[in-house]
């Protein structure tokens, strides 16, 4: 789905005029965001929309923090697609399993250290726990996706 289609679908839920009013923008601009646009095509009627701009920020900066923040604001989290396995699947499976167990251990260590000194978790400690949890979720998701893609399956034997 293209960005303008996503925005159009989202706007349909509340109406373009209501959305524009909440954003303190003109309905015409929001309507333009919901139309296809292109920097290369002079005839394109749409305007460069916020989703395209965010995609450009990620492309230019090569930093996915903006995406992670947006996912967090939407009540979720961002996980990058795993890179294809470059090692033989059996070695990769063992290494990735160990990595997953290690990340879980790191989370438990972070929680333990947070409550060891006073039995409570303060704001800074909560932030460290959150960071450790987010890292574990990413590792587990990458492992799950790679498993679903068959990257850890039984190697095929040649005839």
C-alpha positions, 0 to 999 in steps of 0.5 A: 500500500502506498503512503497516500493510500494509507493516509486516505484510509486513516482519514476516512475513519474521522473525515478529512475535514475533522482531521484537518481541523484537529491538525490545524491545517486546511482540508485542501492540504489533507486532501492533497496528502491523500492523492498520489504525488511524485517529486519527479512528476510535475503533473502529480496533484498530491503534496508530499505527505508526512509519511513520505517525509518520515520515510525520507528522514529514515533514508537520509539519516539511516536511523530508525529511531523515528520509526521506533518512536512512531510505533511506540506512540501507536502502542506497538514497537518496530522490529527490522526484518532479519538479514538473510542467513549467511552462515550454514543454518545449523551454526546460525540456529545455535548462535541465534538461540544463544543470542535469544537466551542471552538477551533474556538473561540481560533483561533479568539482570537489568530488572534484578539490578534495579531492585537490588539496592532499594527494592524499587524501580525509579524512572532511570531504572525503568528506562533501562528495563524498557531498553532491554525489553525492546532489544529482547523483543527485536531479537525474539522477533528476528528469530521467529521470522527467520524460523518462519522463513525456514532459515533454520530448517533441516539442510537439504542433502544433494543427490 
